[in-house]
Amino acid sequence: MRVRPYIKISCLWIKEYSHPIRVFGGILFILALVTGLVWIAGKDVEPVAFVLSLLSSLSFTFPSIAEYLYPDRKPVKQMSYDELLAFIPTTNYKDDWKGLSTHEASEFFLKEDPRLRFRTRYSEDGIQARDFRKEWANCFLHPRATSYWHELYYDGAFIHRTILVSVDDGNALLPAPDVDSNKVHDFEYAVAKIHDVLGSVDIYLGKSGLQRADS
């Protein structure tokens, strides 16, 4: 079942704060019980008792609904290092990420939690190899290639970095394959697709002869 982005964010918020929500539901239940006793005693507070009871029921139900709509999914800030690296390939590369670029640098952040972001610098500090030499990267009309570090941060803390290679005069950013198998793993492919502004990664992967590790 495909969940819309705003529903995802709502579900994750509810799951993150499920304990306080249930505590709030318990408080509402006690208030509803007290109001019900007052109603039984002859006071005209039936609407108040009904509303409190309804709100209490919703507070207990929301966490279960959120888990049903978006199961087995932690908020990003609760993920471990390995969970983050496994999570990124499961995102929608076009819909879940937003990019901002200048001549000096670019950043792509997760819309759900903008504290998770990739940063790329086009200065010397961000270049892994100005003249990158591999057969799969130098087989195009413009053979010169340059590789850049694409660094992953969360809330300003450095987590991981990945190499993407600018090939064919910047027409595509290709993920670097595994050295031993020459195949592209899911995480590296995901990073390339997140940064695939021109929509050319899959085309150039085919031209380069690289294959995905799971294909």
C-alpha positions in Angstrom: 0.0 0.0 0.0 1.5 3.4 -1.1 1.3 5.9 1.7 1.2 9.6 0.8 4.0 11.8 2.2 1.8 13.8 4.6 0.4 10.6 5.9 3.9 9.1 6.4 5.0 12.2 8.4 1.8 12.0 10.5 2.3 8.3 11.2 5.9 8.7 12.1 5.1 11.6 14.5 2.4 9.4 16.2 4.7 6.5 16.4 7.5 8.6 17.9 5.2 10.1 20.6 2.9 7.0 21.0 3.7 6.8 24.8 2.8 10.4 25.6 -0.3 10.0 23.4 -1.5 7.0 25.3 -0.8 8.8 28.6 -2.9 11.7 27.4 -5.6 9.2 26.4 -5.5 7.8 30.0 -6.0 11.3 31.4 -8.9 11.9 29.1 -10.4 8.5 30.1 -10.2 9.5 33.8 -11.8 12.8 33.1 -14.5 11.1 31.0 -15.1 8.7 33.9 -15.4 11.5 36.4 -17.7 13.4 34.1 -19.8 10.3 33.6 -20.2 10.0 37.4 -21.2 13.6 37.6 -23.8 13.0 34.8 -25.2 10.0 36.7 -25.5 12.3 39.7 -27.9 14.4 37.8 -25.8 17.1 36.2 -26.3 17.7 32.5 -22.8 17.0 31.3 -23.5 14.2 28.8 -22.0 16.0 25.8 -18.8 16.7 27.7 -18.5 13.0 28.9 -19.1 11.8 25.3 -16.4 14.1 23.8 -13.9 13.2 26.5 -14.6 9.5 25.9 -14.3 9.9 22.2 -11.0 11.7 22.4 -9.7 9.1 24.9 -10.6 6.3 22.5 -8.8 8.1 19.6 -5.7 8.6 21.7 -5.5 4.9 22.3 -6.3 4.0 18.7 -4.0 6.4 16.8 -0.7 4.5 17.5 -2.2 1.2 16.2 -3.5 3.0 13.1 -0.1 4.5 12.5 1.6 1.2 12.8 -0.9 -0.4 10.4 -0.5 2.3 7.8 3.3 2.5 8.1 4.6 -0.7 9.7 8.1 -1.5 10.9 9.4 2.0 10.4 11.2 4.1 12.9 11.5 7.8 12.8 14.9 8.7 11.2 16.3 10.2 14.3 15.9 6.9 16.1 17.7 4.9 13.5 21.2 3.4 14.0 24.0 3.9 11.5 23.3 0.5 9.8 19.5 1.2 9.8 20.1 4.6 8.1 22.2 3.1 5.4 19.6 0.4 4.8 16.7 2.9 4.9 18.0 5.3 2.2 17.6 2.8 -0.7 14.0 2.3 0.3 13.1 6.0 -0.1 11.5 7.4 -3.2 14.4 9.2 -4.9 12.3 11.8 -6.6 9.5 12.5 -4.1 11.2 12.0 -0.8 14.3 14.2 -1.4 14.8 17.9 -2.2 17.9 19.4 -3.7 19.6 22.8 -3.5 22.6 23.6 -5.6 25.1 26.5 -6.3 28.3 26.6 -8.2 30.2 25.8 -5.1 28.2 23.0 -3.5 24.9 21.1 -3.4 22.7 19.6 -0.7 19.9 17.0 -0.9 17.8 16.6 2.2 15.1 14.2 3.2 11.8 16.0 3.2 10.5 14.0 6.1 13.4 15.0 8.2 15.6 17.7 6.6 18.4 17.0 9.2 19.3 14.0 7.1 21.1 15.4 4.1 23.9 14.8 1.5 26.4 17.5 1.0 28.7 17.8 -2.0 31.5 20.4 -2.4 32.9 21.2 -5.9 36.1 22.7 -4.4 39.3 20.7 -4.0 38.1 19.5 -0.6 35.1 17.8 -2.2 36.9 16.2 -5.1 38.0 12.6 -4.7 39.9 12.4 -8.0 40.0 15.2 -10.6 41.1 12.9 -13.3 39.2 9.7 -12.4 40.5 6.7 -14.5 38.4 3.6 -14.9 37.3 2.0 -18.1 33.6 2.2 -17.2 34.0 6.0 -16.5 36.1 6.9 -19.5 34.2 5.1 -22.3 32.0 8.0 -23.4 32.2 10.7 -26.0 33.9 12.9 -23.4 36.2 10.5 -21.7 37.5 12.7 -18.9 35.8 12.0 -15.5 35.9 13.5 -12.1 34.8 11.9 -8.8 33.3 13.7 -5.9 32.7 12.9 -2.2 29.0 12.9 -1.4 28.8 13.1 2.4 25.8 12.1 4.5 25.0 14.1 7.6 22.4 14.0 10.3 21.8 17.2 12.3 25.3 18.3 11.3 27.0 15.1 12.4 29.0 13.3 9.7 27.8 9.8 9.1 29.1 8.4 5.8 30.5 9.3 2.5 30.1 7.9 -1.0 31.9 8.5 -4.3 29.9 9.6 -7.4 31.7 10.0 -10.7 30.8 12.8 -13.1 31.1 11.3 -16.6 30.7 12.5 -20.2 31.2 16.2 -19.5 28.8 16.1 -16.5 25.9 14.4 -18.3 25.6 11.8 -15.5 26.8 11.1 -11.9 27.5 7.4 -11.7 28.0 5.4 -8.5 31.4 3.7 -8.0 31.0 -0.1 -8.1 32.4 -2.6 -5.7 36.2 -3.1 -6.4 36.0 -6.9 -6.3 32.8 -7.6 -8.2 32.5 -4.4 -10.3 28.9 -4.2 -9.4 26.9 -1.3 -7.9 25.4 -1.9 -4.5 22.0 -0.6 -3.4 23.2 2.2 -1.2 25.6 3.7 -3.9 22.8 3.3 -6.5 20.4 5.1 -4.2 22.8 8.0 -3.7 23.3 8.4 -7.5 19.5 8.3 -8.1 18.9 10.9 -5.4 21.3 13.2 -7.2 20.1 12.3 -10.6 18.8 15.7 -11.7 19.1 14.9 -15.4 17.4 11.5 -15.1 20.4 9.9 -16.9 21.9 7.5 -14.3 20.2 4.3 -15.6 21.0 5.1 -19.2 24.6 5.7 -18.4 24.9 2.7 -16.2 23.8 0.6 -19.2 26.4 2.4 -21.5 29.2 1.9 -18.9 28.6 -1.8 -18.6 28.1 -1.6 -14.8 25.4 -3.7 -13.2 23.6 -3.6 -10.0 24.6 -6.1 -7.4 21.0 -7.4 -7.1 20.4 -7.8 -10.9 
